[in-house]
Amino acid sequence: MFPADCYGPHKLALMTRALDAAWHEIESTARKSADEASALRRVMALKIMAAVKEGEWDLGCLTRVALRTISDLY
């Protein structure tokens, strides 16, 4: 049995797609070192996870949540 806050395969796939879509949009303009890029992706993923935990399931909305991370940080 999984804990109530565990992400199942459908949620994991959705979160991965949102993160990949957001990263694809900024990847060419994100002139960061490998460590900075990794840290940025991690923060984006955490924002997506928080949105899903709050009940968001729309791929476009989750992608925008991740992209807002950029404007929040820079």
PDB file of N, H, CA, C and O in Angstrom:
ATOM      1  N   MET A   1       0.843  -1.188   0.000  1.00  0.00           N
ATOM      2  CA  MET A   1       0.000   0.000   0.000  1.00  0.00           C
ATOM      3  C   MET A   1       0.885   1.248   0.000  1.00  0.00           C
ATOM      4  O   MET A   1       1.868   1.321   0.738  1.00  0.00           O
ATOM      5  N   PHE A   2       0.531   2.221  -0.829  1.00  0.00           N
ATOM      6  H   PHE A   2      -0.267   2.162  -1.428  1.00  0.00           H
ATOM      7  CA  PHE A   2       1.295   3.452  -0.924  1.00  0.00           C
ATOM      8  C   PHE A   2       0.698   4.523  -0.017  1.00  0.00           C
ATOM      9  O   PHE A   2      -0.506   4.516   0.239  1.00  0.00           O
ATOM     10  N   PRO A   3       1.526   5.438   0.467  1.00  0.00           N
ATOM     11  CA  PRO A   3       0.995   6.556   1.255  1.00  0.00           C
ATOM     12  C   PRO A   3       0.038   7.395   0.422  1.00  0.00           C
ATOM     13  O   PRO A   3       0.109   7.389  -0.806  1.00  0.00           O
ATOM     14  N   ALA A   4      -0.846   8.108   1.080  1.00  0.00           N
ATOM     15  H   ALA A   4      -0.904   8.113   2.079  1.00  0.00           H
ATOM     16  CA  ALA A   4      -1.863   8.902   0.388  1.00  0.00           C
ATOM     17  C   ALA A   4      -1.249   9.971  -0.514  1.00  0.00           C
ATOM     18  O   ALA A   4      -1.849  10.335  -1.525  1.00  0.00           O
ATOM     19  N   ASP A   5      -0.070  10.478  -0.170  1.00  0.00           N
ATOM     20  H   ASP A   5       0.418  10.182   0.651  1.00  0.00           H
ATOM     21  CA  ASP A   5       0.529  11.534  -0.983  1.00  0.00           C
ATOM     22  C   ASP A   5       1.499  11.008  -2.038  1.00  0.00           C
ATOM     23  O   ASP A   5       2.246  11.782  -2.635  1.00  0.00           O
ATOM     24  N   CYS A   6       1.490   9.707  -2.266  1.00  0.00           N
ATOM     25  H   CYS A   6       0.883   9.077  -1.781  1.00  0.00           H
ATOM     26  CA  CYS A   6       2.357   9.091  -3.275  1.00  0.00           C
ATOM     27  C   CYS A   6       1.790   9.374  -4.670  1.00  0.00           C
ATOM     28  O   CYS A   6       0.574   9.397  -4.864  1.00  0.00           O
ATOM     29  N   TYR A   7       2.684   9.586  -5.630  1.00  0.00           N
ATOM     30  H   TYR A   7       3.671   9.567  -5.472  1.00  0.00           H
ATOM     31  CA  TYR A   7       2.259   9.844  -7.003  1.00  0.00           C
ATOM     32  C   TYR A   7       2.241   8.541  -7.782  1.00  0.00           C
ATOM     33  O   TYR A   7       3.250   7.840  -7.851  1.00  0.00           O
ATOM     34  N   GLY A   8       1.096   8.217  -8.368  1.00  0.00           N
ATOM     35  H   GLY A   8       0.276   8.787  -8.311  1.00  0.00           H
ATOM     36  CA  GLY A   8       0.964   7.015  -9.169  1.00  0.00           C
ATOM     37  C   GLY A   8       1.555   7.212 -10.547  1.00  0.00           C
ATOM     38  O   GLY A   8       2.029   8.301 -10.870  1.00  0.00           O
ATOM     39  N   PRO A   9       1.533   6.165 -11.368  1.00  0.00           N
ATOM     40  CA  PRO A   9       2.166   6.231 -12.696  1.00  0.00           C
ATOM     41  C   PRO A   9       1.563   7.292 -13.612  1.00  0.00           C
ATOM     42  O   PRO A   9       2.283   7.902 -14.402  1.00  0.00           O
ATOM     43  N   HIS A  10       0.251   7.521 -13.517  1.00  0.00           N
ATOM     44  H   HIS A  10      -0.334   7.025 -12.875  1.00  0.00           H
ATOM     45  CA  HIS A  10      -0.372   8.525 -14.389  1.00  0.00           C
ATOM     46  C   HIS A  10       0.078   9.930 -14.000  1.00  0.00           C
ATOM     47  O   HIS A  10       0.366  10.758 -14.864  1.00  0.00           O
ATOM     48  N   LYS A  11       0.137  10.194 -12.690  1.00  0.00           N
ATOM     49  H   LYS A  11      -0.097   9.521 -11.988  1.00  0.00           H
ATOM     50  CA  LYS A  11       0.593  11.505 -12.241  1.00  0.00           C
ATOM     51  C   LYS A  11       2.070  11.708 -12.550  1.00  0.00           C
ATOM     52  O   LYS A  11       2.482  12.797 -12.950  1.00  0.00           O
ATOM     53  N   LEU A  12       2.857  10.668 -12.365  1.00  0.00           N
ATOM     54  H   LEU A  12       2.522   9.784 -12.039  1.00  0.00           H
ATOM     55  CA  LEU A  12       4.282  10.776 -12.680  1.00  0.00           C
ATOM     56  C   LEU A  12       4.495  11.074 -14.159  1.00  0.00           C
ATOM     57  O   LEU A  12       5.334  11.903 -14.512  1.00  0.00           O
ATOM     58  N   ALA A  13       3.748  10.409 -15.016  1.00  0.00           N
ATOM     59  H   ALA A  13       3.067   9.735 -14.730  1.00  0.00           H
ATOM     60  CA  ALA A  13       3.866  10.643 -16.465  1.00  0.00           C
ATOM     61  C   ALA A  13       3.463  12.076 -16.808  1.00  0.00           C
ATOM     62  O   ALA A  13       4.125  12.735 -17.611  1.00  0.00           O
ATOM     63  N   LEU A  14       2.389  12.552 -16.206  1.00  0.00           N
ATOM     64  H   LEU A  14       1.852  12.016 -15.554  1.00  0.00           H
ATOM     65  CA  LEU A  14       1.916  13.918 -16.454  1.00  0.00           C
ATOM     66  C   LEU A  14       2.960  14.937 -15.987  1.00  0.00           C
ATOM     67  O   LEU A  14       3.253  15.900 -16.697  1.00  0.00           O
ATOM     68  N   MET A  15       3.510  14.727 -14.811  1.00  0.00           N
ATOM     69  H   MET A  15       3.272  13.945 -14.234  1.00  0.00           H
ATOM     70  CA  MET A  15       4.509  15.654 -14.281  1.00  0.00           C
ATOM     71  C   MET A  15       5.770  15.651 -15.148  1.00  0.00           C
ATOM     72  O   MET A  15       6.374  16.699 -15.378  1.00  0.00           O
ATOM     73  N   THR A  16       6.158  14.485 -15.620  1.00  0.00           N
ATOM     74  H   THR A  16       5.668  13.634 -15.434  1.00  0.00           H
ATOM     75  CA  THR A  16       7.330  14.378 -16.490  1.00  0.00           C
ATOM     76  C   THR A  16       7.098  15.111 -17.800  1.00  0.00           C
ATOM     77  O   THR A  16       7.975  15.829 -18.280  1.00  0.00           O
ATOM     78  N   ARG A  17       5.918  14.930 -18.378  1.00  0.00           N
ATOM     79  H   ARG A  17       5.205  14.347 -17.988  1.00  0.00           H
ATOM     80  CA  ARG A  17       5.597  15.613 -19.640  1.00  0.00           C
ATOM     81  C   ARG A  17       5.609  17.124 -19.452  1.00  0.00           C
ATOM     82  O   ARG A  17       6.108  17.850 -20.312  1.00  0.00           O
ATOM     83  N   ALA A  18       5.061  17.607 -18.329  1.00  0.00           N
ATOM     84  H   ALA A  18       4.656  17.017 -17.631  1.00  0.00           H
ATOM     85  CA  ALA A  18       5.035  19.050 -18.069  1.00  0.00           C
ATOM     86  C   ALA A  18       6.451  19.592 -17.897  1.00  0.00           C
ATOM     87  O   ALA A  18       6.783  20.644 -18.443  1.00  0.00           O
ATOM     88  N   LEU A  19       7.275  18.890 -17.152  1.00  0.00           N
ATOM     89  H   LEU A  19       7.005  18.036 -16.709  1.00  0.00           H
ATOM     90  CA  LEU A  19       8.650  19.341 -16.943  1.00  0.00           C
ATOM     91  C   LEU A  19       9.423  19.331 -18.264  1.00  0.00           C
ATOM     92  O   LEU A  19      10.145  20.281 -18.566  1.00  0.00           O
ATOM     93  N   ASP A  20       9.276  18.277 -19.039  1.00  0.00           N
ATOM     94  H   ASP A  20       8.689  17.506 -18.794  1.00  0.00           H
ATOM     95  CA  ASP A  20       9.968  18.190 -20.329  1.00  0.00           C
ATOM     96  C   ASP A  20       9.517  19.304 -21.275  1.00  0.00           C
ATOM     97  O   ASP A  20      10.338  19.896 -21.976  1.00  0.00           O
ATOM     98  N   ALA A  21       8.218  19.588 -21.294  1.00  0.00           N
ATOM     99  H   ALA A  21       7.551  19.107 -20.724  1.00  0.00           H
ATOM    100  CA  ALA A  21       7.698  20.637 -22.170  1.00  0.00           C
ATOM    101  C   ALA A  21       8.233  22.006 -21.751  1.00  0.00           C
ATOM    102  O   ALA A  21       8.634  22.806 -22.596  1.00  0.00           O
ATOM    103  N   ALA A  22       8.235  22.268 -20.458  1.00  0.00           N
ATOM    104  H   ALA A  22       7.909  21.619 -19.772  1.00  0.00           H
ATOM    105  CA  ALA A  22       8.745  23.553 -19.970  1.00  0.00           C
ATOM    106  C   ALA A  22      10.236  23.676 -20.250  1.00  0.00           C
ATOM    107  O   ALA A  22      10.703  24.724 -20.696  1.00  0.00           O
ATOM    108  N   TRP A  23      10.975  22.620 -19.992  1.00  0.00           N
ATOM    109  H   TRP A  23      10.596  21.769 -19.629  1.00  0.00           H
ATOM    110  CA  TRP A  23      12.413  22.668 -20.212  1.00  0.00           C
ATOM    111  C   TRP A  23      12.737  22.859 -21.688  1.00  0.00           C
ATOM    112  O   TRP A  23      13.671  23.580 -22.036  1.00  0.00           O
ATOM    113  N   HIS A  24      11.968  22.216 -22.545  1.00  0.00           N
ATOM    114  H   HIS A  24      11.209  21.630 -22.262  1.00  0.00           H
ATOM    115  CA  HIS A  24      12.174  22.357 -23.996  1.00  0.00           C
ATOM    116  C   HIS A  24      12.016  23.821 -24.411  1.00  0.00           C
ATOM    117  O   HIS A  24      12.736  24.297 -25.288  1.00  0.00           O
ATOM    118  N   GLU A  25      11.089  24.525 -23.793  1.00  0.00           N
ATOM    119  H   GLU A  25      10.503  24.138 -23.080  1.00  0.00           H
ATOM    120  CA  GLU A  25      10.859  25.937 -24.139  1.00  0.00           C
ATOM    121  C   GLU A  25      12.018  26.837 -23.746  1.00  0.00           C
ATOM    122  O   GLU A  25      12.305  27.810 -24.444  1.00  0.00           O
ATOM    123  N   ILE A  26      12.688  26.535 -22.649  1.00  0.00           N
ATOM    124  H   ILE A  26      12.455  25.744 -22.082  1.00  0.00           H
ATOM    125  CA  ILE A  26      13.725  27.435 -22.156  1.00  0.00           C
ATOM    126  C   ILE A  26      15.142  26.904 -22.347  1.00  0.00           C
ATOM    127  O   ILE A  26      16.113  27.633 -22.143  1.00  0.00           O
ATOM    128  N   GLU A  27      15.259  25.665 -22.731  1.00  0.00           N
ATOM    129  H   GLU A  27      14.471  25.073 -22.897  1.00  0.00           H
ATOM    130  CA  GLU A  27      16.563  25.011 -22.793  1.00  0.00           C
ATOM    131  C   GLU A  27      17.590  25.789 -23.624  1.00  0.00           C
ATOM    132  O   GLU A  27      18.738  25.938 -23.207  1.00  0.00           O
ATOM    133  N   SER A  28      17.188  26.274 -24.771  1.00  0.00           N
ATOM    134  H   SER A  28      16.255  26.152 -25.109  1.00  0.00           H
ATOM    135  CA  SER A  28      18.144  26.953 -25.648  1.00  0.00           C
ATOM    136  C   SER A  28      18.510  28.340 -25.130  1.00  0.00           C
ATOM    137  O   SER A  28      19.575  28.855 -25.471  1.00  0.00           O
ATOM    138  N   THR A  29      17.666  28.948 -24.328  1.00  0.00           N
ATOM    139  H   THR A  29      16.801  28.529 -24.052  1.00  0.00           H
ATOM    140  CA  THR A  29      17.952  30.281 -23.808  1.00  0.00           C
ATOM    141  C   THR A  29      18.516  30.244 -22.395  1.00  0.00           C
ATOM    142  O   THR A  29      19.017  31.256 -21.904  1.00  0.00           O
ATOM    143  N   ALA A  30      18.443  29.111 -21.744  1.00  0.00           N
ATOM    144  H   ALA A  30      18.036  28.289 -22.143  1.00  0.00           H
ATOM    145  CA  ALA A  30      18.955  28.985 -20.376  1.00  0.00           C
ATOM    146  C   ALA A  30      20.453  28.728 -20.439  1.00  0.00           C
ATOM    147  O   ALA A  30      20.898  27.580 -20.413  1.00  0.00           O
ATOM    148  N   ARG A  31      21.204  29.777 -20.519  1.00  0.00           N
ATOM    149  H   ARG A  31      20.842  30.709 -20.540  1.00  0.00           H
ATOM    150  CA  ARG A  31      22.667  29.685 -20.614  1.00  0.00           C
ATOM    151  C   ARG A  31      23.238  29.501 -19.208  1.00  0.00           C
ATOM    152  O   ARG A  31      23.759  30.439 -18.605  1.00  0.00           O
ATOM    153  N   LYS A  32      23.132  28.300 -18.715  1.00  0.00           N
ATOM    154  H   LYS A  32      22.709  27.538 -19.206  1.00  0.00           H
ATOM    155  CA  LYS A  32      23.544  27.979 -17.353  1.00  0.00           C
ATOM    156  C   LYS A  32      24.578  26.859 -17.383  1.00  0.00           C
ATOM    157  O   LYS A  32      24.668  26.092 -18.342  1.00  0.00           O
ATOM    158  N   SER A  33      25.339  26.789 -16.322  1.00  0.00           N
ATOM    159  H   SER A  33      25.266  27.412 -15.542  1.00  0.00           H
ATOM    160  CA  SER A  33      26.247  25.656 -16.181  1.00  0.00           C
ATOM    161  C   SER A  33      25.405  24.404 -15.950  1.00  0.00           C
ATOM    162  O   SER A  33      24.205  24.493 -15.692  1.00  0.00           O
ATOM    163  N   ALA A  34      26.032  23.259 -16.045  1.00  0.00           N
ATOM    164  H   ALA A  34      27.007  23.187 -16.255  1.00  0.00           H
ATOM    165  CA  ALA A  34      25.306  22.004 -15.832  1.00  0.00           C
ATOM    166  C   ALA A  34      24.699  21.953 -14.427  1.00  0.00           C
ATOM    167  O   ALA A  34      23.574  21.486 -14.252  1.00  0.00           O
ATOM    168  N   ASP A  35      25.440  22.431 -13.435  1.00  0.00           N
ATOM    169  H   ASP A  35      26.354  22.810 -13.578  1.00  0.00           H
ATOM    170  CA  ASP A  35      24.929  22.428 -12.064  1.00  0.00           C
ATOM    171  C   ASP A  35      23.739  23.367 -11.905  1.00  0.00           C
ATOM    172  O   ASP A  35      22.760  23.026 -11.241  1.00  0.00           O
ATOM    173  N   GLU A  36      23.822  24.553 -12.516  1.00  0.00           N
ATOM    174  H   GLU A  36      24.617  24.830 -13.056  1.00  0.00           H
ATOM    175  CA  GLU A  36      22.720  25.510 -12.440  1.00  0.00           C
ATOM    176  C   GLU A  36      21.491  24.983 -13.175  1.00  0.00           C
ATOM    177  O   GLU A  36      20.365  25.142 -12.703  1.00  0.00           O
ATOM    178  N   ALA A  37      21.707  24.359 -14.322  1.00  0.00           N
ATOM    179  H   ALA A  37      22.622  24.230 -14.706  1.00  0.00           H
ATOM    180  CA  ALA A  37      20.594  23.799 -15.078  1.00  0.00           C
ATOM    181  C   ALA A  37      19.916  22.685 -14.286  1.00  0.00           C
ATOM    182  O   ALA A  37      18.689  22.598 -14.253  1.00  0.00           O
ATOM    183  N   SER A  38      20.709  21.845 -13.657  1.00  0.00           N
ATOM    184  H   SER A  38      21.706  21.916 -13.684  1.00  0.00           H
ATOM    185  CA  SER A  38      20.156  20.761 -12.841  1.00  0.00           C
ATOM    186  C   SER A  38      19.348  21.311 -11.673  1.00  0.00           C
ATOM    187  O   SER A  38      18.269  20.806 -11.367  1.00  0.00           O
ATOM    188  N   ALA A  39      19.869  22.339 -11.027  1.00  0.00           N
ATOM    189  H   ALA A  39      20.746  22.750 -11.276  1.00  0.00           H
ATOM    190  CA  ALA A  39      19.159  22.952  -9.898  1.00  0.00           C
ATOM    191  C   ALA A  39      17.854  23.586 -10.371  1.00  0.00           C
ATOM    192  O   ALA A  39      16.832  23.480  -9.693  1.00  0.00           O
ATOM    193  N   LEU A  40      17.884  24.243 -11.528  1.00  0.00           N
ATOM    194  H   LEU A  40      18.715  24.329 -12.079  1.00  0.00           H
ATOM    195  CA  LEU A  40      16.681  24.865 -12.069  1.00  0.00           C
ATOM    196  C   LEU A  40      15.629  23.815 -12.396  1.00  0.00           C
ATOM    197  O   LEU A  40      14.457  24.000 -12.069  1.00  0.00           O
ATOM    198  N   ARG A  41      16.019  22.724 -13.031  1.00  0.00           N
ATOM    199  H   ARG A  41      16.971  22.574 -13.297  1.00  0.00           H
ATOM    200  CA  ARG A  41      15.068  21.641 -13.335  1.00  0.00           C
ATOM    201  C   ARG A  41      14.468  21.071 -12.052  1.00  0.00           C
ATOM    202  O   ARG A  41      13.281  20.750 -12.002  1.00  0.00           O
ATOM    203  N   ARG A  42      15.295  20.950 -11.020  1.00  0.00           N
ATOM    204  H   ARG A  42      16.259  21.211 -11.060  1.00  0.00           H
ATOM    205  CA  ARG A  42      14.823  20.419  -9.751  1.00  0.00           C
ATOM    206  C   ARG A  42      13.749  21.333  -9.143  1.00  0.00           C
ATOM    207  O   ARG A  42      12.721  20.857  -8.661  1.00  0.00           O
ATOM    208  N   VAL A  43      13.994  22.628  -9.172  1.00  0.00           N
ATOM    209  H   VAL A  43      14.829  23.015  -9.564  1.00  0.00           H
ATOM    210  CA  VAL A  43      13.011  23.580  -8.645  1.00  0.00           C
ATOM    211  C   VAL A  43      11.734  23.531  -9.475  1.00  0.00           C
ATOM    212  O   VAL A  43      10.632  23.562  -8.928  1.00  0.00           O
ATOM    213  N   MET A  44      11.882  23.456 -10.790  1.00  0.00           N
ATOM    214  H   MET A  44      12.777  23.432 -11.235  1.00  0.00           H
ATOM    215  CA  MET A  44      10.708  23.366 -11.662  1.00  0.00           C
ATOM    216  C   MET A  44       9.899  22.110 -11.337  1.00  0.00           C
ATOM    217  O   MET A  44       8.671  22.160 -11.265  1.00  0.00           O
ATOM    218  N   ALA A  45      10.586  20.995 -11.142  1.00  0.00           N
ATOM    219  H   ALA A  45      11.583  20.955 -11.201  1.00  0.00           H
ATOM    220  CA  ALA A  45       9.903  19.740 -10.814  1.00  0.00           C
ATOM    221  C   ALA A  45       9.166  19.848  -9.485  1.00  0.00           C
ATOM    222  O   ALA A  45       8.045  19.357  -9.355  1.00  0.00           O
ATOM    223  N   LEU A  46       9.783  20.482  -8.506  1.00  0.00           N
ATOM    224  H   LEU A  46      10.694  20.882  -8.611  1.00  0.00           H
ATOM    225  CA  LEU A  46       9.125  20.640  -7.203  1.00  0.00           C
ATOM    226  C   LEU A  46       7.882  21.504  -7.310  1.00  0.00           C
ATOM    227  O   LEU A  46       6.877  21.229  -6.654  1.00  0.00           O
ATOM    228  N   LYS A  47       7.938  22.545  -8.129  1.00  0.00           N
ATOM    229  H   LYS A  47       8.754  22.768  -8.662  1.00  0.00           H
ATOM    230  CA  LYS A  47       6.751  23.397  -8.344  1.00  0.00           C
ATOM    231  C   LYS A  47       5.626  22.595  -8.992  1.00  0.00           C
ATOM    232  O   LYS A  47       4.462  22.730  -8.615  1.00  0.00           O
ATOM    233  N   ILE A  48       5.976  21.766  -9.960  1.00  0.00           N
ATOM    234  H   ILE A  48       6.921  21.656 -10.267  1.00  0.00           H
ATOM    235  CA  ILE A  48       4.977  20.917 -10.619  1.00  0.00           C
ATOM    236  C   ILE A  48       4.379  19.941  -9.610  1.00  0.00           C
ATOM    237  O   ILE A  48       3.161  19.764  -9.567  1.00  0.00           O
ATOM    238  N   MET A  49       5.214  19.315  -8.810  1.00  0.00           N
ATOM    239  H   MET A  49       6.203  19.459  -8.845  1.00  0.00           H
ATOM    240  CA  MET A  49       4.735  18.361  -7.807  1.00  0.00           C
ATOM    241  C   MET A  49       3.766  19.033  -6.829  1.00  0.00           C
ATOM    242  O   MET A  49       2.743  18.454  -6.463  1.00  0.00           O
ATOM    243  N   ALA A  50       4.094  20.247  -6.412  1.00  0.00           N
ATOM    244  H   ALA A  50       4.926  20.717  -6.709  1.00  0.00           H
ATOM    245  CA  ALA A  50       3.220  20.975  -5.490  1.00  0.00           C
ATOM    246  C   ALA A  50       1.870  21.277  -6.141  1.00  0.00           C
ATOM    247  O   ALA A  50       0.827  21.174  -5.495  1.00  0.00           O
ATOM    248  N   ALA A  51       1.895  21.649  -7.416  1.00  0.00           N
ATOM    249  H   ALA A  51       2.743  21.733  -7.940  1.00  0.00           H
ATOM    250  CA  ALA A  51       0.644  21.950  -8.119  1.00  0.00           C
ATOM    251  C   ALA A  51      -0.214  20.696  -8.258  1.00  0.00           C
ATOM    252  O   ALA A  51      -1.431  20.760  -8.089  1.00  0.00           O
ATOM    253  N   VAL A  52       0.401  19.570  -8.562  1.00  0.00           N
ATOM    254  H   VAL A  52       1.390  19.518  -8.699  1.00  0.00           H
ATOM    255  CA  VAL A  52      -0.344  18.313  -8.672  1.00  0.00           C
ATOM    256  C   VAL A  52      -0.924  17.926  -7.315  1.00  0.00           C
ATOM    257  O   VAL A  52      -2.060  17.459  -7.226  1.00  0.00           O
ATOM    258  N   LYS A  53      -0.152  18.119  -6.285  1.00  0.00           N
ATOM    259  H   LYS A  53       0.770  18.498  -6.358  1.00  0.00           H
ATOM    260  CA  LYS A  53      -0.639  17.804  -4.935  1.00  0.00           C
ATOM    261  C   LYS A  53      -1.861  18.649  -4.574  1.00  0.00           C
ATOM    262  O   LYS A  53      -2.734  18.212  -3.824  1.00  0.00           O
ATOM    263  N   GLU A  54      -1.907  19.874  -5.122  1.00  0.00           N
ATOM    264  H   GLU A  54      -1.198  20.229  -5.731  1.00  0.00           H
ATOM    265  CA  GLU A  54      -3.053  20.766  -4.896  1.00  0.00           C
ATOM    266  C   GLU A  54      -4.236  20.441  -5.804  1.00  0.00           C
ATOM    267  O   GLU A  54      -5.303  21.043  -5.683  1.00  0.00           O
ATOM    268  N   GLY A  55      -4.041  19.484  -6.716  1.00  0.00           N
ATOM    269  H   GLY A  55      -3.175  18.995  -6.815  1.00  0.00           H
ATOM    270  CA  GLY A  55      -5.158  19.048  -7.550  1.00  0.00           C
ATOM    271  C   GLY A  55      -5.093  19.446  -9.010  1.00  0.00           C
ATOM    272  O   GLY A  55      -6.028  19.169  -9.762  1.00  0.00           O
ATOM    273  N   GLU A  56      -4.016  20.089  -9.430  1.00  0.00           N
ATOM    274  H   GLU A  56      -3.257  20.314  -8.820  1.00  0.00           H
ATOM    275  CA  GLU A  56      -3.901  20.495 -10.834  1.00  0.00           C
ATOM    276  C   GLU A  56      -3.528  19.288 -11.689  1.00  0.00           C
ATOM    277  O   GLU A  56      -2.599  18.546 -11.368  1.00  0.00           O
ATOM    278  N   TRP A  57      -4.268  19.102 -12.784  1.00  0.00           N
ATOM    279  H   TRP A  57      -5.023  19.704 -13.045  1.00  0.00           H
ATOM    280  CA  TRP A  57      -4.046  17.972 -13.683  1.00  0.00           C
ATOM    281  C   TRP A  57      -3.855  18.398 -15.126  1.00  0.00           C
ATOM    282  O   TRP A  57      -3.584  17.552 -15.979  1.00  0.00           O
ATOM    283  N   ASP A  58      -3.985  19.672 -15.424  1.00  0.00           N
ATOM    284  H   ASP A  58      -4.205  20.359 -14.731  1.00  0.00           H
ATOM    285  CA  ASP A  58      -3.900  20.147 -16.797  1.00  0.00           C
ATOM    286  C   ASP A  58      -2.436  20.310 -17.206  1.00  0.00           C
ATOM    287  O   ASP A  58      -1.675  21.017 -16.545  1.00  0.00           O
ATOM    288  N   LEU A  59      -2.051  19.659 -18.289  1.00  0.00           N
ATOM    289  H   LEU A  59      -2.669  19.085 -18.826  1.00  0.00           H
ATOM    290  CA  LEU A  59      -0.675  19.688 -18.749  1.00  0.00           C
ATOM    291  C   LEU A  59      -0.206  21.113 -19.029  1.00  0.00           C
ATOM    292  O   LEU A  59       0.897  21.493 -18.638  1.00  0.00           O
ATOM    293  N   GLY A  60      -1.028  21.889 -19.694  1.00  0.00           N
ATOM    294  H   GLY A  60      -1.924  21.580 -20.012  1.00  0.00           H
ATOM    295  CA  GLY A  60      -0.657  23.270 -20.007  1.00  0.00           C
ATOM    296  C   GLY A  60      -0.449  24.104 -18.754  1.00  0.00           C
ATOM    297  O   GLY A  60       0.498  24.887 -18.673  1.00  0.00           O
ATOM    298  N   CYS A  61      -1.326  23.939 -17.786  1.00  0.00           N
ATOM    299  H   CYS A  61      -2.095  23.303 -17.852  1.00  0.00           H
ATOM    300  CA  CYS A  61      -1.188  24.677 -16.524  1.00  0.00           C
ATOM    301  C   CYS A  61       0.073  24.266 -15.785  1.00  0.00           C
ATOM    302  O   CYS A  61       0.785  25.113 -15.247  1.00  0.00           O
ATOM    303  N   LEU A  62       0.351  22.972 -15.755  1.00  0.00           N
ATOM    304  H   LEU A  62      -0.228  22.284 -16.192  1.00  0.00           H
ATOM    305  CA  LEU A  62       1.547  22.490 -15.066  1.00  0.00           C
ATOM    306  C   LEU A  62       2.820  22.985 -15.764  1.00  0.00           C
ATOM    307  O   LEU A  62       3.809  23.306 -15.105  1.00  0.00           O
ATOM    308  N   THR A  63       2.789  23.044 -17.069  1.00  0.00           N
ATOM    309  H   THR A  63       1.986  22.784 -17.605  1.00  0.00           H
ATOM    310  CA  THR A  63       3.929  23.566 -17.816  1.00  0.00           C
ATOM    311  C   THR A  63       4.143  25.038 -17.487  1.00  0.00           C
ATOM    312  O   THR A  63       5.278  25.475 -17.302  1.00  0.00           O
ATOM    313  N   ARG A  64       3.057  25.805 -17.415  1.00  0.00           N
ATOM    314  H   ARG A  64       2.135  25.450 -17.565  1.00  0.00           H
ATOM    315  CA  ARG A  64       3.166  27.223 -17.064  1.00  0.00           C
ATOM    316  C   ARG A  64       3.661  27.409 -15.633  1.00  0.00           C
ATOM    317  O   ARG A  64       4.417  28.341 -15.355  1.00  0.00           O
ATOM    318  N   VAL A  65       3.245  26.538 -14.731  1.00  0.00           N
ATOM    319  H   VAL A  65       2.632  25.781 -14.956  1.00  0.00           H
ATOM    320  CA  VAL A  65       3.748  26.589 -13.356  1.00  0.00           C
ATOM    321  C   VAL A  65       5.268  26.459 -13.372  1.00  0.00           C
ATOM    322  O   VAL A  65       5.966  27.210 -12.692  1.00  0.00           O
ATOM    323  N   ALA A  66       5.770  25.516 -14.138  1.00  0.00           N
ATOM    324  H   ALA A  66       5.203  24.906 -14.690  1.00  0.00           H
ATOM    325  CA  ALA A  66       7.215  25.311 -14.226  1.00  0.00           C
ATOM    326  C   ALA A  66       7.904  26.524 -14.847  1.00  0.00           C
ATOM    327  O   ALA A  66       8.967  26.937 -14.384  1.00  0.00           O
ATOM    328  N   LEU A  67       7.311  27.091 -15.882  1.00  0.00           N
ATOM    329  H   LEU A  67       6.447  26.756 -16.258  1.00  0.00           H
ATOM    330  CA  LEU A  67       7.910  28.245 -16.548  1.00  0.00           C
ATOM    331  C   LEU A  67       7.905  29.481 -15.663  1.00  0.00           C
ATOM    332  O   LEU A  67       8.809  30.310 -15.758  1.00  0.00           O
ATOM    333  N   ARG A  68       6.914  29.614 -14.815  1.00  0.00           N
ATOM    334  H   ARG A  68       6.180  28.940 -14.738  1.00  0.00           H
ATOM    335  CA  ARG A  68       6.871  30.745 -13.880  1.00  0.00           C
ATOM    336  C   ARG A  68       8.047  30.691 -12.910  1.00  0.00           C
ATOM    337  O   ARG A  68       8.452  31.720 -12.369  1.00  0.00           O
ATOM    338  N   THR A  69       8.588  29.516 -12.690  1.00  0.00           N
ATOM    339  H   THR A  69       8.259  28.680 -13.129  1.00  0.00           H
ATOM    340  CA  THR A  69       9.750  29.380 -11.821  1.00  0.00           C
ATOM    341  C   THR A  69      10.883  30.261 -12.328  1.00  0.00           C
ATOM    342  O   THR A  69      11.620  30.855 -11.541  1.00  0.00           O
ATOM    343  N   ILE A  70      11.015  30.339 -13.647  1.00  0.00           N
ATOM    344  H   ILE A  70      10.416  29.857 -14.286  1.00  0.00           H
ATOM    345  CA  ILE A  70      12.086  31.137 -14.249  1.00  0.00           C
ATOM    346  C   ILE A  70      11.919  32.590 -13.869  1.00  0.00           C
ATOM    347  O   ILE A  70      12.866  33.228 -13.409  1.00  0.00           O
ATOM    348  N   SER A  71      10.719  33.122 -14.058  1.00  0.00           N
ATOM    349  H   SER A  71       9.949  32.604 -14.431  1.00  0.00           H
ATOM    350  CA  SER A  71      10.505  34.540 -13.741  1.00  0.00           C
ATOM    351  C   SER A  71      10.594  34.798 -12.243  1.00  0.00           C
ATOM    352  O   SER A  71      10.970  35.893 -11.825  1.00  0.00           O
ATOM    353  N   ASP A  72      10.252  33.799 -11.428  1.00  0.00           N
ATOM    354  H   ASP A  72       9.946  32.909 -11.767  1.00  0.00           H
ATOM    355  CA  ASP A  72      10.372  33.951  -9.971  1.00  0.00           C
ATOM    356  C   ASP A  72      11.822  34.004  -9.526  1.00  0.00           C
ATOM    357  O   ASP A  72      12.151  34.685  -8.554  1.00  0.00           O
ATOM    358  N   LEU A  73      12.688  33.296 -10.226  1.00  0.00           N
ATOM    359  H   LEU A  73      12.421  32.743 -11.015  1.00  0.00           H
ATOM    360  CA  LEU A  73      14.096  33.207  -9.827  1.00  0.00           C
ATOM    361  C   LEU A  73      14.973  34.276 -10.452  1.00  0.00           C
ATOM    362  O   LEU A  73      16.005  34.639  -9.889  1.00  0.00           O
ATOM    363  N   TYR A  74      14.565  34.790 -11.630  1.00  0.00           N
ATOM    364  H   TYR A  74      13.727  34.495 -12.087  1.00  0.00           H
ATOM    365  CA  TYR A  74      15.433  35.714 -12.339  1.00  0.00           C
ATOM    366  C   TYR A  74      14.784  37.040 -12.577  1.00  0.00           C
ATOM    367  O   TYR A  74      15.395  37.930 -13.168  1.00  0.00           O
TER     368      TYR A  74
END
